[in-house]
Amino acid sequence: MQTTKSLMHKIFRRAKDRDREYKRQIEGIKGLLIWQQNRSKGHTKKCDTH
């Protein structure tokens, strides 16, 4: 029982770290998308040739 418990704990910790990394990546992608949208908005205001 103890081995499975420690194994589960190890897996859980790894999953937690992966989840944190995943969230960070999502935030980065979101920021990039928002930045691109804002940039494209600025471009469309200047000229509508796309």
C-alpha positions as CSV (number, residue, x, y, z in Angstrom):
1,M,0.0,0.0,0.0
2,Q,2.8,2.4,0.9
3,T,4.5,2.0,-2.5
4,T,1.4,2.8,-4.5
5,K,0.7,5.8,-2.2
6,S,4.2,7.2,-2.8
7,L,3.9,6.5,-6.5
8,M,0.5,8.3,-6.6
9,H,2.1,11.2,-4.8
10,K,5.0,11.4,-7.2
11,I,2.6,11.2,-10.2
12,F,0.3,13.8,-8.6
13,R,3.3,16.2,-8.0
14,R,4.5,15.7,-11.6
15,A,1.0,16.4,-12.9
16,K,0.8,19.5,-10.8
17,D,4.0,20.8,-12.3
18,R,2.8,19.9,-15.8
19,D,-0.5,21.7,-15.1
20,R,1.4,24.8,-13.9
21,E,3.6,24.7,-17.1
22,Y,0.5,24.2,-19.2
23,K,-1.3,27.2,-17.6
24,R,1.8,29.3,-18.2
25,Q,1.8,28.3,-21.9
26,I,-1.9,29.1,-22.2
27,E,-1.4,32.5,-20.7
28,G,1.5,33.1,-23.1
29,I,-0.6,32.0,-26.1
30,K,-3.6,34.2,-24.9
31,G,-1.3,37.2,-24.5
32,L,0.1,36.6,-28.0
33,L,-3.4,36.3,-29.5
34,I,-4.6,39.5,-27.8
35,W,-1.4,41.3,-29.0
36,Q,-2.0,40.1,-32.5
37,Q,-5.6,41.1,-32.4
38,N,-4.7,44.6,-31.2
39,R,-2.0,44.9,-33.9
40,S,-4.4,43.8,-36.6
41,K,-7.0,46.3,-35.3
42,G,-4.4,49.1,-35.5
43,H,-3.6,48.0,-39.1
44,T,-7.2,47.8,-40.2
45,K,-7.7,51.4,-38.9
46,K,-4.9,52.6,-41.1
47,C,-5.8,50.7,-44.3
48,D,-8.4,48.1,-45.1
49,T,-6.4,46.3,-47.8
50,H,-5.8,42.8,-46.5
